[in-house]
Amino acid sequence: MMRLLIVLMLSLLATAAGAAEQPLINVPLGDAPSRGPTDAAVTMIEFIDFNDLIVR
């Protein structure tokens, strides 16, 4: 159990370190539907491909 926790913690640290190297991208939202405050620290954008066979 302890080994699993250590592996999880190390993987989270590695993921966080990799995420810090990614450039920030500003995406203009315009009048797109949204929830929450407009000055939120994080914006999540969902892309859906309705032509994807898995979605059907």
Helices and strands as residue ranges (DSSP letters): H 2-20
